[in-house]
Amino acid sequence: MSTKKSRREFLITSLKASLAVPLLSSGLYACNSATKTKTDATESKSKKLNILILGGTSFLGPHQIAYALDRGHSVSIFTRGKTIPKVRTEVFDKVEHLIGDRNDNLKALENRKWDAVIDNSGRQVDWTRKTAELLKDNCELYMYTSSVGVYYPYVKERYTESDSVVLKVPEDATEIERYEYDYGVMKANSELVAAEHFGNDRTIVVRPTYMIGPGDRTDRFMHWPIRLSQPGEVLVPGKSNDAVQYIDIRDAAEFMIRLLEDKKSGIYNATGPKQSQNILDFVKEANTAFNIDHNYVSIDDYEFLEKNEIYFSIPWIMPTPDHLGSAGMSTEKVINNGMTYRFLKQTVKDTHDWWNSDAVDAKRRDDYMANADTLLNKEAKLLDAWKKR
């Protein structure tokens, strides 16, 4: 596989399974972190809301639904009726199911009122335009699930919610760059469309970074729960001070519901962890989920990693010029507005337990373990080559 092809396929996979687009899991999962208090999960200072979720049957939506119901809210979901929920399936008997299509059939949303709408499935600007226009007089708040991809290319070391976003693809963009530009441009313009119809004071935009946790269909994070649960030397890609960012899917979901409760309009980078973290510290902290001692080997030569087609191991991404600040999203605003974070140990443990449960099809696990292109299967050879270089 050529370097260009490998990097291109990574970008395509990342964008299709984007930071904010809900994804199917592969089975029933209902694990809750013990680090969340009962008070946080069940009490709300706000009135009980009637919430519409556009989408809702996939990775992010089920956690939003579960949390909203726990706090006494009612939920309607609008889907094509084709995706069978397989994450937090116990909650779907408690929601209203509306069937339609964002391309050409919004009839189920006509002449209905909700307190708030969450647009999880806004994968085309026109989709957001149509729903925002239809619902602007029947919903008080419009929450658009966006992405930190709106800041691409990440040429600065730090990004806040007030930084400019990408609104069109440069004419001279390469094939690889275009994949990322297309996604960021779509999300950024969708944000503007939502605000155009609802106004800034009634629009909430949430821009998550890489969301990790149980139920993620992409397998992009699975290397670490699997690898750290096994003995032996652990390869840590990148320089020890390479920054990483991520957010537990449940932390993002719960934060979003609380924003609706408090009617906090505005833009929020849904990123974590609470304190800045580098890749080596991330791996060490993640390893606390298992009672296994590891020797960590940092391969800090980007040329060596690129030669061996290791461009990322989420949450680490090689800090190429266009990704210099991809892990530099400010968390100040979300923390000041009530974002809470599970311990990474809990996220890794929950993800590992989900992966090894009946929730995940055995073939999916077998295919992942047999994939020769993963870092998991390249590790031993790379460590040997690194020591002999």
C-alpha positions as CSV (number, residue, x, y, z in Angstrom):
1,M,0.0,0.0,0.0
2,S,1.5,3.4,-1.0
3,T,1.9,6.2,1.6
4,K,-0.6,8.3,-0.3
5,K,-3.2,5.6,-0.5
6,S,-2.8,4.7,3.2
7,R,-3.1,8.3,4.3
8,R,-6.1,8.9,2.0
9,E,-7.9,5.8,3.3
10,F,-7.4,7.0,6.8
11,L,-8.9,10.4,6.0
12,I,-11.8,8.9,4.2
13,T,-12.6,6.5,7.1
14,S,-12.3,9.3,9.6
15,L,-14.6,11.6,7.7
16,K,-17.2,8.9,7.0
17,A,-17.1,8.0,10.7
18,S,-16.8,11.6,11.6
19,L,-16.4,13.2,15.0
20,A,-20.0,14.1,15.3
21,V,-22.0,11.9,13.0
22,P,-23.8,9.2,15.0
23,L,-22.8,5.6,14.2
24,L,-24.3,2.2,14.8
25,S,-22.8,0.0,17.4
26,S,-22.8,-3.7,16.9
27,G,-25.0,-4.8,19.8
28,L,-26.7,-4.1,23.0
29,Y,-24.7,-2.0,25.5
30,A,-25.9,-0.5,28.7
31,C,-22.8,0.2,30.7
32,N,-22.8,3.3,32.9
33,S,-19.7,4.8,34.4
34,A,-19.5,4.6,38.2
35,T,-17.8,8.0,38.2
36,K,-21.1,9.8,37.5
37,T,-23.0,10.7,40.6
38,K,-26.7,9.9,41.0
39,T,-27.5,13.5,41.5
40,D,-25.9,14.5,38.2
41,A,-27.8,11.7,36.4
42,T,-31.3,12.3,37.8
43,E,-31.7,15.9,38.8
44,S,-32.3,18.9,36.6
45,K,-32.9,22.5,37.6
46,S,-34.8,23.2,34.4
47,K,-38.3,22.4,33.4
48,K,-38.9,19.0,31.7
49,L,-38.3,19.4,28.0
50,N,-39.9,17.8,24.9
51,I,-36.9,17.1,22.7
52,L,-36.8,16.1,19.1
53,I,-33.6,14.3,17.9
54,L,-32.9,14.1,14.2
55,G,-31.3,10.7,14.0
56,G,-30.8,9.2,17.5
57,T,-30.4,5.5,16.8
58,S,-26.6,5.4,16.6
59,F,-23.5,6.2,18.6
60,L,-24.3,9.6,20.1
61,G,-28.1,9.6,20.1
62,P,-28.8,6.6,22.4
63,H,-26.7,8.1,25.1
64,Q,-28.4,11.5,24.7
65,I,-31.8,9.7,24.9
66,A,-30.9,7.7,28.0
67,Y,-29.6,10.7,29.9
68,A,-32.6,12.9,28.8
69,L,-35.1,10.3,30.0
70,D,-33.2,9.8,33.3
71,R,-33.7,13.6,33.8
72,G,-37.4,13.4,33.2
73,H,-37.5,14.8,29.6
74,S,-39.6,13.3,26.8
75,V,-37.9,12.4,23.4
76,S,-39.1,12.0,19.8
77,I,-36.6,10.7,17.2
78,F,-36.9,11.3,13.5
79,T,-35.3,8.5,11.3
80,R,-35.8,6.6,8.1
81,G,-36.8,3.6,10.3
82,K,-34.1,1.5,8.7
83,T,-31.4,1.4,11.4
84,I,-32.2,-0.9,14.3
85,P,-30.9,0.6,17.6
86,K,-28.2,-1.5,19.1
87,V,-26.8,0.8,21.8
88,R,-28.8,1.4,24.9
89,T,-31.7,-0.4,23.3
90,E,-33.7,-0.4,26.5
91,V,-34.6,3.2,26.0
92,F,-36.2,3.0,22.6
93,D,-39.5,1.7,23.8
94,K,-39.8,5.0,25.8
95,V,-39.4,7.4,22.8
96,E,-41.7,8.5,20.0
97,H,-40.6,7.2,16.6
98,L,-41.2,9.5,13.6
99,I,-40.4,8.1,10.2
100,G,-39.3,10.1,7.2
101,D,-36.3,11.1,5.1
102,R,-34.2,14.3,5.4
103,N,-33.8,14.3,1.6
104,D,-37.5,14.6,0.7
105,N,-39.9,13.6,3.4
106,L,-40.3,15.8,6.5
107,K,-44.0,15.3,6.7
108,A,-43.8,13.7,10.2
109,L,-42.3,17.0,11.5
110,E,-45.0,19.2,10.2
111,N,-47.4,21.0,12.6
112,R,-45.6,19.7,15.6
113,K,-44.0,21.6,18.5
114,W,-41.0,20.7,20.6
115,D,-38.9,22.7,23.1
116,A,-35.7,21.8,21.4
117,V,-34.3,19.9,18.4
118,I,-30.9,18.2,18.3
119,D,-29.6,17.8,14.8
120,N,-27.3,14.7,15.0
121,S,-27.7,13.6,11.4
122,G,-26.9,16.9,9.6
123,R,-24.6,15.5,6.9
124,Q,-25.7,17.9,4.2
125,V,-26.2,21.7,4.4
126,D,-29.5,21.4,2.7
127,W,-30.8,18.9,5.3
128,T,-30.1,21.4,8.0
129,R,-31.6,24.2,6.0
130,K,-34.9,22.3,5.4
131,T,-35.4,21.2,9.0
132,A,-34.4,24.6,10.5
133,E,-36.8,26.4,8.2
134,L,-39.6,24.0,9.0
135,L,-39.1,24.0,12.8
136,K,-38.1,27.6,13.5
137,D,-41.6,28.6,14.6
138,N,-42.3,25.3,16.4
139,C,-39.1,24.8,18.5
140,E,-37.4,27.2,20.9
141,L,-33.9,25.9,20.5
142,Y,-31.9,24.3,17.6
143,M,-28.8,22.3,18.6
144,Y,-26.5,21.4,15.7
145,T,-24.0,18.6,16.3
146,S,-20.9,19.9,14.4
147,S,-17.2,19.0,14.6
148,V,-13.8,20.6,15.3
149,G,-13.3,19.8,11.7
150,V,-14.6,23.3,10.9
151,Y,-11.2,24.6,11.9
152,Y,-9.3,22.6,9.3
153,P,-6.4,23.0,8.4
154,Y,-5.2,23.0,12.0
155,V,-2.2,25.3,11.5
156,K,-2.4,27.0,14.9
157,E,-1.5,25.5,18.2
158,R,-4.7,26.5,20.0
159,Y,-8.3,27.0,18.8
160,T,-11.2,28.7,20.6
161,E,-14.8,28.9,19.7
162,S,-14.3,32.4,18.3
163,D,-11.7,31.3,15.7
164,S,-12.7,31.5,12.0
165,V,-14.0,28.4,10.3
166,V,-13.5,27.0,6.8
167,L,-16.5,27.9,4.5
168,K,-15.2,26.8,1.1
169,V,-12.7,24.3,-0.3
170,P,-9.6,26.1,-1.8
171,E,-9.2,25.6,-5.5
172,D,-5.6,24.4,-5.0
173,A,-6.5,21.7,-2.4
174,T,-4.9,18.3,-3.0
175,E,-7.0,15.2,-3.2
176,I,-6.2,14.3,0.4
177,E,-6.9,17.9,1.7
178,R,-10.2,18.0,-0.1
179,Y,-11.6,15.1,1.9
180,E,-11.0,17.1,5.1
181,Y,-12.0,20.4,3.7
182,D,-15.3,19.0,2.3
183,Y,-16.3,17.8,5.8
184,G,-15.3,20.9,7.6
185,V,-17.0,23.2,5.0
186,M,-20.2,21.2,5.2
187,K,-20.3,21.4,9.0
188,A,-19.4,25.1,9.1
189,N,-22.0,26.1,6.6
190,S,-24.6,24.0,8.3
191,E,-23.9,25.9,11.6
192,L,-24.6,29.1,9.7
193,V,-27.8,27.9,8.2
194,A,-29.1,26.8,11.6
195,A,-28.3,30.2,13.1
196,E,-29.8,32.0,10.1
197,H,-33.2,30.5,10.8
198,F,-33.2,30.3,14.6
199,G,-31.0,33.3,15.4
200,N,-27.8,33.2,17.5
201,D,-29.8,33.4,20.7
202,R,-31.7,30.2,19.9
203,T,-28.9,28.2,18.3
204,I,-26.5,25.9,20.1
205,V,-23.5,24.5,18.1
206,V,-21.5,21.7,19.6
207,R,-18.2,20.8,18.0
208,P,-16.9,17.5,19.4
209,T,-13.4,16.2,18.8
210,Y,-12.8,12.4,18.5
211,M,-15.6,10.7,20.5
212,I,-14.6,7.4,22.1
213,G,-16.3,4.8,24.2
214,P,-18.6,1.8,23.9
215,G,-20.5,1.4,20.8
216,D,-18.2,3.1,18.3
217,R,-18.5,1.3,15.0
218,T,-15.3,2.7,13.5
219,D,-12.9,0.6,15.6
220,R,-10.6,3.7,15.4
221,F,-10.0,3.6,19.2
222,M,-10.0,-0.1,19.8
223,H,-6.2,-0.5,19.5
224,W,-5.6,0.8,23.0
225,P,-8.2,-1.1,25.1
226,I,-7.1,-4.3,23.3
227,R,-3.4,-3.7,23.4
228,L,-3.2,-2.6,27.0
229,S,-5.2,-5.6,28.2
230,Q,-2.3,-7.8,26.9
231,P,1.2,-8.2,28.2
232,G,4.5,-7.2,26.5
233,E,6.2,-4.0,25.3
234,V,3.8,-1.3,24.1
235,L,4.7,0.8,21.1
236,V,3.8,4.5,21.7
237,P,3.8,6.4,18.4
238,G,5.0,10.0,18.1
239,K,7.1,12.2,20.3
240,S,6.3,11.9,24.0
241,N,5.0,15.5,24.1
242,D,2.6,15.1,21.2
243,A,-0.7,16.4,22.4
244,V,-3.9,14.3,22.3
245,Q,-7.6,15.2,22.7
246,Y,-10.7,13.1,22.9
247,I,-14.1,13.0,24.6
248,D,-16.1,10.1,26.1
249,I,-19.3,9.8,24.0
250,R,-21.3,9.8,27.2
251,D,-19.7,13.0,28.5
252,A,-20.5,14.7,25.2
253,A,-24.1,13.5,25.2
254,E,-24.8,14.5,28.7
255,F,-23.2,17.9,28.3
256,M,-25.5,18.6,25.3
257,I,-28.6,17.8,27.2
258,R,-27.6,20.1,30.0
259,L,-27.0,22.9,27.5
260,L,-30.6,22.5,26.4
261,E,-31.9,22.5,29.9
262,D,-30.0,25.7,30.7
263,K,-30.8,27.3,27.3
264,K,-27.1,28.1,26.8
265,S,-27.0,29.3,23.2
266,G,-23.6,29.6,21.5
267,I,-20.7,27.5,20.2
268,Y,-18.9,24.9,22.3
269,N,-15.8,22.8,21.5
270,A,-16.8,19.5,23.1
271,T,-13.3,18.4,23.8
272,G,-11.2,16.8,26.6
273,P,-9.5,15.8,28.7
274,K,-9.9,18.4,31.4
275,Q,-6.1,18.8,31.7
276,S,-3.8,18.9,28.7
277,Q,-2.3,15.5,28.0
278,N,0.4,14.0,25.7
279,I,0.4,10.7,24.0
280,L,2.7,9.0,26.5
281,D,0.7,10.1,29.5
282,F,-2.5,9.1,27.8
283,V,-1.2,5.6,27.3
284,K,0.0,5.3,30.9
285,E,-3.3,6.6,32.3
286,A,-5.3,4.3,29.9
287,N,-3.3,1.4,31.2
288,T,-4.6,1.9,34.7
289,A,-7.8,0.1,33.5
290,F,-5.8,-3.1,33.6
291,N,-3.6,-4.7,36.2
292,I,-0.7,-5.3,33.8
293,D,2.8,-3.8,34.0
294,H,4.1,-2.6,30.6
295,N,7.3,-1.3,29.2
296,Y,6.6,1.7,26.9
297,V,8.7,2.2,23.8
298,S,8.2,5.6,22.2
299,I,8.9,5.7,18.5
300,D,9.5,9.4,18.0
301,D,10.8,9.4,14.5
302,Y,8.0,10.6,12.2
303,E,9.8,9.4,9.1
304,F,10.1,5.9,10.5
305,L,6.4,5.9,11.3
306,E,5.4,7.3,7.9
307,K,7.6,4.8,6.2
308,N,5.7,2.0,8.0
309,E,2.3,3.7,7.4
310,I,1.6,4.6,10.9
311,Y,-0.1,8.0,10.6
312,F,-2.5,7.8,13.6
313,S,-3.6,5.8,16.5
314,I,-6.6,7.7,17.9
315,P,-6.4,9.9,19.8
316,W,-2.9,10.4,18.5
317,I,-2.5,11.9,15.0
318,M,0.8,12.7,13.5
319,P,1.3,16.5,13.8
320,T,1.8,17.2,10.1
321,P,1.6,20.9,9.1
322,D,-2.1,20.7,8.5
323,H,-2.7,18.8,11.8
324,L,-0.3,20.8,14.0
325,G,-3.2,22.0,16.2
326,S,-5.7,19.2,15.8
327,A,-5.3,18.5,19.5
328,G,-5.2,22.1,20.5
329,M,-8.9,22.9,21.1
330,S,-9.6,25.1,24.1
331,T,-11.7,23.4,26.8
332,E,-12.1,26.6,28.9
333,K,-15.6,27.4,27.7
334,V,-17.1,23.9,28.0
335,I,-15.6,23.5,31.5
336,N,-17.0,26.8,32.6
337,N,-20.4,25.8,31.2
338,G,-20.6,22.5,33.1
339,M,-18.7,19.8,31.1
340,T,-17.8,16.9,33.2
341,Y,-15.3,14.1,32.4
342,R,-15.2,10.5,33.3
343,F,-11.9,9.1,34.3
344,L,-10.0,7.7,31.2
345,K,-9.6,4.5,33.2
346,Q,-13.4,4.1,33.1
347,T,-13.7,4.9,29.5
348,V,-11.1,2.3,28.5
349,K,-12.5,-0.4,30.8
350,D,-16.1,0.2,29.6
351,T,-14.9,0.1,26.0
352,H,-12.9,-3.1,26.6
353,D,-15.8,-4.8,28.3
354,W,-18.2,-3.8,25.5
355,W,-15.8,-5.1,22.8
356,N,-15.6,-8.5,24.5
357,S,-19.3,-8.8,25.2
358,D,-22.1,-10.2,23.1
359,A,-22.7,-6.6,22.0
360,V,-20.0,-7.0,19.3
361,D,-20.3,-9.6,16.6
362,A,-17.6,-12.2,16.8
363,K,-16.8,-11.8,13.1
364,R,-16.1,-8.1,13.7
365,R,-13.6,-8.9,16.4
366,D,-12.0,-11.6,14.4
367,D,-11.6,-9.4,11.4
368,Y,-10.0,-6.6,13.4
369,M,-7.6,-9.0,15.1
370,A,-6.7,-10.5,11.7
371,N,-6.2,-7.2,10.0
372,A,-2.5,-7.0,9.1
373,D,-2.6,-3.2,8.5
374,T,-3.4,-2.4,12.2
375,L,-0.8,-1.2,14.6
376,L,-1.8,-4.1,16.8
377,N,-0.5,-6.5,14.2
378,K,2.4,-4.4,13.1
379,E,3.7,-3.6,16.6
380,A,6.2,-6.5,17.1
381,K,7.8,-6.1,13.7
382,L,8.0,-2.3,14.2
383,L,9.6,-2.6,17.6
384,D,12.2,-5.0,16.3
385,A,13.0,-2.7,13.4
386,W,13.2,0.3,15.7
387,K,15.7,-1.4,17.9
388,K,17.8,-2.5,15.0
389,R,17.8,0.8,13.1
